Amino acid sequence: MTTRKEKLLRELGCGKLNHLQSLSHDDAVRLFAHHALGANNFDSHPRLKAPGEGIMRKCHGLPLALIALGRLLRTNEDEVKWKEIEDSEIWCLEAKGGKIIPALRLSYHELPAYLKQLFAYCSLLYQ
């Protein structure tokens, strides 16, 4: 089981805890490029390499962030859009959830309105 909440694991009686490390740069490139470009690197999209590297750096090697933003950019090969994501002010927001929250917030903001409504509705079901 993986979680960011160590207290939860202790309450469930999990014995030994293994702390996962961030992905290496090479692994982050492969994961992000796979989801964003359907490739293992930026060789086939050299103009997207610089903004892609910037986005990956801001994801701090966190797989969920890399996958979420890779999927967000999958249908968009516009260098300007990639640069907008890289330079977004959302990266600067302080978040209680840590480094992953800005990446997830960016992917949420890019959703169409009807999916945002569905997302909000689903969040009510939990309560």
C-alpha positions in Angstrom: 0.0 0.0 0.0 1.3 3.5 -0.8 0.1 6.7 0.9 1.5 10.0 1.9 -0.1 9.6 5.3 2.2 7.7 7.5 -0.2 8.0 10.4 -2.8 6.0 8.4 -0.4 3.1 7.9 0.5 3.1 11.6 -3.2 3.0 12.5 -3.7 0.1 10.2 -1.0 -1.8 12.0 1.5 -1.9 9.1 4.9 -2.9 10.5 7.8 -1.8 8.4 7.4 1.4 6.4 9.2 1.8 3.2 9.7 5.4 2.1 9.6 5.8 -1.7 12.1 8.1 -3.3 11.4 10.4 -6.2 12.1 9.1 -9.7 15.5 9.7 -11.2 15.6 12.3 -14.0 15.8 9.5 -16.7 12.8 7.7 -15.3 10.9 10.9 -15.0 11.6 11.7 -18.7 10.4 8.3 -19.8 7.2 8.4 -17.7 6.3 12.0 -18.6 7.2 11.6 -22.3 5.2 8.3 -22.5 2.1 10.0 -21.2 2.6 13.4 -23.0 4.0 12.3 -26.3 3.6 8.5 -26.6 7.4 8.2 -26.7 10.3 7.5 -24.3 12.0 10.9 -24.7 11.7 14.2 -26.5 13.7 13.3 -29.6 10.7 13.4 -31.9 9.5 16.7 -30.4 12.7 18.8 -29.8 10.8 22.1 -29.5 8.9 20.7 -26.5 12.0 19.5 -24.6 12.7 22.8 -22.8 9.2 23.4 -21.5 8.9 19.6 -20.8 12.1 19.7 -18.7 10.7 22.7 -16.8 7.5 20.9 -16.1 9.2 17.8 -15.0 11.5 19.7 -12.7 8.5 21.2 -11.0 7.0 17.7 -10.5 10.0 16.8 -8.3 10.1 13.2 -9.7 6.6 12.4 -8.4 5.0 9.8 -10.6 1.4 11.0 -10.1 2.3 14.6 -11.0 4.2 13.5 -14.1 1.4 11.2 -15.3 -1.4 13.8 -14.6 0.4 16.6 -16.5 1.6 14.2 -19.2 -2.0 13.2 -19.9 -3.1 16.8 -19.8 -0.7 17.7 -22.5 -1.1 14.5 -24.5 -3.4 16.1 -27.1 -1.6 19.4 -27.3 1.8 19.7 -29.0 1.6 23.5 -28.9 4.9 24.8 -27.4 3.1 27.9 -26.1 0.6 25.8 -24.1 3.5 23.8 -22.6 5.2 27.0 -21.7 2.0 28.3 -20.0 1.8 25.1 -17.9 5.5 25.5 -17.0 5.2 29.2 -16.0 1.8 28.9 -14.3 1.5 30.7 -11.0 -0.2 27.6 -9.5 3.3 26.2 -9.0 4.0 29.0 -6.4 0.9 28.3 -4.2 1.6 26.9 -0.8 -0.3 23.7 -0.4 -1.0 21.6 2.6 -0.8 18.5 0.4 2.8 19.1 -0.5 4.5 19.2 -3.9 1.9 17.0 -5.7 -1.1 19.4 -5.3 0.0 22.1 -7.8 0.3 19.5 -10.5 -3.1 18.1 -9.8 -4.6 21.5 -9.5 -3.3 22.4 -13.0 -4.8 19.3 -14.5 -8.2 20.1 -12.8 -8.1 23.7 -14.1 -7.7 22.4 -17.7 -10.8 20.2 -17.5 -13.9 21.1 -19.5 -16.7 22.7 -17.4 -18.9 19.6 -17.5 -16.1 17.5 -16.0 -15.4 20.0 -13.3 -19.1 19.8 -12.4 -18.9 16.0 -12.3 -15.8 16.2 -10.2 -17.5 18.5 -7.7 -20.6 16.2 -7.6 -18.4 13.1 -6.9 -16.7 14.9 -4.1 -20.1 15.4 -2.4 -20.7 11.7 -2.4 -17.9 11.1 -0.1 -19.5 13.3 2.6 
